[in-house]
Amino acid sequence: MKKFVSMLSVAVLSASLLCACGGGTESTTTAAPPAGDTTGAAVSQEETGTPATTSAPTDGDVIVMKLANANPAGDIRDQVCRRFADLAAEKTGGKVKIEVYSGGSLGDWRDAVEGLSMGINEIVIEGIATLSAYTDLAYLDGLPYVFRDADHFQKVMLGEMGQEICDQVGEQGGFKLLGPQYRGTKVTTSQKPFSNLEELKGLKIRVPNNQVNIDTWTYLGASPTPLALTETFTALQQHTVEAQENSIIESYGHGFYDVCDYLIYTDHQHSADVFIFDRNYFNDLDPEIQQALTEAANEAAQWRTETVLKEEKEYLTKWEEAGVEIIYPELDGLREAVANLAADKYPMLKDMVDQIQAVQ
């Protein structure tokens, strides 16, 4: 671990000298009011009054934080946000009230991340790879086939090594990352079936505007198209694209079973969502509040990880019940096609990828 931490620090320092491409995960822009709290923790804007600013409040003040979530209200991301809000209120004795804004009502993920430093919102839930615009280290979260399976992901990203990665990404990018949580394995939903590398050649697939996703599908021989998630359903309807990538549960939540006949279990990425704060804002909070938020985030994250692990298989059944054929492709060819991606495009991360893959 000491060796990993040392190499991690060197890589982060090197990455800071490079010009990183814009990162991102999924986003929606559907306008919606702040989500009400089913448990009493996340409350409406009328109830909470003026939102918190980037300066730390004085003792006795109620701290109102806006949490931006790009995914639709009611899906698992929204649920973990509400749980975080509930736990934060409980652990701070009501000193912190978190408003959950789902459905991209505070803008897409880029707007929300940029809004942290301006006090527009205080928290964002997003994938670590979203922060690749601020540090190349965040690309680790988006590289394909770095993790063998969910167990391997948990050993790394939900353990000491993962905490070190989160700390370094935060320090490099000016953020505080709390509560790393498992999003689930990424699959491909498609209008065109494929069961091996050769058959997916030329596939017109929608990807988030994130260079590592674009590179991944280019190496696989597909034709990646960066597109906002809000435009993806229509793009599939109009056959502008033929496929999209996302987790099993989140893909179902977006209704892609209505426009895709196949779910191909490509299992190509295991990634983490985190609760992201502006670093200066978080550090200005009272230490007791910081600790309470950290505990609340970790508990909410554990709930989501356990829920995803339990429900992924159940959601595969839901896909079949919706009339979608599930295909388990030959994965060795896919892995081989992207085997040199880290060394070719992200050489500053190659040693860390090797260390992660060595974890048993």
Buried (B, 14 or more C-beta within 10 A) or exposed (E): EEEBBEBBBEBBEBBBEEEBBBBBBBBBBEEBBBBBBEEEBBBEBEEBEEBBEBEBBEEEEBBBBBBBBBBBBEBBBBBBBBBBBBBBBBBBEEBBBBBBBBBBBBBBBBBBBBBBBEBBBBBBBBBBBBBBBBBBBBBBBBBBBBBBEBEBBBBBBBEEBBEBBBBBBBBBBBBBBBBBBBBBBBBBBBBBEBEEBEBBEEBBBBBBBBBBBBBBBBBBBBBBBBBBBBBBBEBBEEEBBBBBBBBBBBBBBBEBBEBBEBBBBBBBBBBBBBBBBBBBBBEBBBEEBBEBBBBBBBBBBBBBBEBBBEBBEEBBEBBEEBEBEBBEBEBEBBBEBBEEBBEEBBEBBBBBBEBBBEBE
